[in-house]
Amino acid sequence: MEHPTPNRVDRFVPLPENVVSLTMASRQWHGARLDVHEQRSTGRVSYHLCYEHETRLSALLQEFGNARAEPRLRADKPCDVEYKPQHMTLVPAGMDLWGHSDHIVYLKDATLAFDLDVLEQRYGDVFNRAALAAPRVRMGDERISTILKLLSDVVDNDDPSMQLYGDGLVASLVACLMRPDKPVEPPRGGLAAWQLRRVTQFMQDRIPDRVDLAELAATAGLSTAHFSRAFKLSTGLAPYQWQLDMRVKHAQQLLDRSDQPLDEVADACGFADGSHFARTFKRFAGCTPSEWRRRRA
């Protein structure tokens, strides 16, 4: 991303007044970086939220205390937009944002910083920079809020399938931001047969590897935004769901025809570790890998 701002944790040394602890987990998807912060504090807290060189969307995920968290465009001017639970604030690059509360004990927030050049390249058919040029303070959009929560839930999940998962969520979030308070247009058609064959073969050839949405879209000769919608229309599954299903089926074949240890099967099929393999396998197959092997023996 252009002119990345040092993250909030690195810049706050020492911590702001009354902040007891501040931690961050971060993850990069194409065109967007997500930073999830957890703050514990006592008393009045007011500080600059950083990211001033990046266009970003900040969301309040959780808050506990005797007062509400408040976004401010000026440090000394209270927010004049009515409070909404789990509100979000969109701020363009070059604009400052402060966080303020008279008494918050615990707060969890997420900031999604955008690389506008990458987003424009990937989602050119729906992307409009002007839609991100003005601040939206304490905005409420259940679709966007849900997407940010889902991204935050996997910010530190190292499973390779989370790349496709997150890319798909970012694509949906961009579409929602381009059309605030309006439904996203439904897809007009699925993939052609040759496109579907080429994409699924590409995914099969790279079963243990990380695959991103842009690679799949390029394989089909489509924009990223169009591809996501068309793939789901053709298969009934999002790309990351199809990928997981394919990996489980490949694992079933290995379990049936080999005596490989389960950890080796998990690695060969692209799962992060044995426990994630077991959970995903059971969700798709209805039993654990070891149970599957015993039943088939």
C-alpha angles and dihedrals in degrees: 000000000000117000097351113204118230105257124261095254094053093046096048101074106161100027119249118268114292093006107127099184139358124188133175139200118194139191135176126221125173108292096358140066120200122208117186115196130194117196131187117191147153127216129358116350126189126159146141112272096213123214089105092148095053135069103238146171116218123195132190106226103174137358133179126182145074096292140039127258112244132197115218131192088200123035094228099039119082117228111266095198115099116257118260124186111253091004124182132215125204115202126180122225113277094036124104127224130194131196120219138180134159092214126357118160097187131010133176120190138167129215120196109196115199132216098211095193092056093044092050091050094048101038101028094139092061104017121107119175091201089067088065098041099090128056120252109199121201091352119179123212118149093202094055093041091054092049092051090049091051092049091048091052091061100036091115098030108118097194109129092228089065088076092065091038093054094042089055092049092049089052090053092046092051091051090052093049091052091056108034114196091000128103117255111253112258118243116271097213145349131248121295114250092254091050093051092048092049094048096045091046089051090053092046092051089054101041097142095038133087111257124191130207095246091059091053092046091050090050089057093042093240139119115265094247094049093045095055093053095042094048093053091047090052099044106021088236136090112246093255091051091050089049092052092048090051092050092050091050090049089050090052090055092050092048091050098049105031143044094224115148113258093248090057091049090050091051093046090053097048101254118149094232144335096276094052089046091053094048095047094043092052092048092055102031101032094237139056121269092253091051090049091053093049093049093049096045 
